[in-house]
Amino acid sequence: MKKFFLFTLISLCSCSVLASELNITLRQMEKQIDGNIGVAVFDSQTNTSWNFNGNKRFPMMSAFKTLACANVLYDVQQHKLSLTNKIKVTKAGLINWNPVTQNFVGGQMSLNSVCGAAMLMSDNYAANLALGQVGGPHGVTKFLRMIGDKTTRLDHFEPKLNYVEKGAENDTTTPIAMMNTIKKLLTGKVLDSESKVQLKFWMTNNMVSDGLARAVLPTGWKIADRSGGGVNGSRTLTAMVWNKHHQPLFIGIFISNSKLETLPELNQVVASISAKIFNKYNIVEPH
């Protein structure tokens, strides 16, 4: 019994030291990029959480697409929508990133395909089409309030939602609020089992986040994620990491108002933070 108590005490002290070291590292990184960093982690294996600037507001950018398509799935459950519904795709709707929808101009896409394009390829026009089915940005905010998220808010369609001025609250969340919501959507009771499988499928097969946490994820682990990028040196990653031996670890990494000007630079910072989190939570290659 004494040995068990001593082992537990040593483990707690070790985790505390690692958390303290990570706090110092993130403060140094903030200075290096001359910007703000926010991180929230929830480990469902141990039912513990950790954060850095977890209650500060950060722009969501394309990370909102998970929320919008989860809203779609919820409304399908409520028989308000069907994933087979057909939606018109017009030339007037094309904006700055339409890798999938541009091929359907003048025709129609199913709601399932619309969310697939938004989630797998981060297609901005597809995201707007999905938003149009759930009452727009304010409809998503209403959905979030209904499921208990009192913080996250969406105010605009693409691409305007990416332009968040420093200190503004529009189109923002906090790392803690976002991680709590992602956890509810992927593993909680908001969505039924079929909808959770669909949302997880979209996030697991996301094709636009390879340079982030996926780049440093050890073999033997799975990841479901969604990223976002905007103006003013901002980048976002929300992710769930797990394997057959470890319950999901939920990670939210937010960068805003940095001096970094290119996506590769921002990706490198997010990947570096991800690697440090993996090390802290013993997300390592199996022996």
Disulfide bonds with the S-S distance in Angstrom:
none
